[in-house]
Amino acid sequence: MFRYPKGSIVKHKTGHIKGVVVNVFDQGDSPTGYYIKWDDGNHSYHLESDLCWANIDRPKMHYTQQSTK
């Protein structure tokens, strides 16, 4: 099971930049990896240990689709 589902807003542990999880690579015994779209427009791949939630109070999600309600 992975920690950050697709659409989660995360930040890199070494900086203040935030990004959205675009894709999750869960490969069994291998460490889980995440493809992130950062606020500055760049994309990169990171292991779960490189990331943390963008807000320590509670996880936040980024939804790209409009609600049908």
ChimeraX attribute file (.defattr): number of C-alpha atoms within 10 A of each C-alpha:
attribute: neighborCount
match mode: 1-to-1
recipient: residues
	/A:1	7
	/A:2	13
	/A:3	12
	/A:4	22
	/A:5	15
	/A:6	18
	/A:7	18
	/A:8	20
	/A:9	23
	/A:10	24
	/A:11	22
	/A:12	19
	/A:13	13
	/A:14	8
	/A:15	7
	/A:16	10
	/A:17	13
	/A:18	19
	/A:19	26
	/A:20	25
	/A:21	22
	/A:22	18
	/A:23	16
	/A:24	21
	/A:25	15
	/A:26	13
	/A:27	9
	/A:28	8
	/A:29	6
	/A:30	8
	/A:31	12
	/A:32	18
	/A:33	20
	/A:34	23
	/A:35	18
	/A:36	27
	/A:37	19
	/A:38	19
	/A:39	12
	/A:40	9
	/A:41	8
	/A:42	9
	/A:43	15
	/A:44	11
	/A:45	16
	/A:46	16
	/A:47	13
	/A:48	16
	/A:49	11
	/A:50	13
	/A:51	20
	/A:52	17
	/A:53	19
	/A:54	21
	/A:55	12
	/A:56	8
	/A:57	7
	/A:58	8
	/A:59	13
	/A:60	15
	/A:61	16
	/A:62	12
	/A:63	11
	/A:64	7
	/A:65	6
	/A:66	6
	/A:67	6
	/A:68	4
	/A:69	3
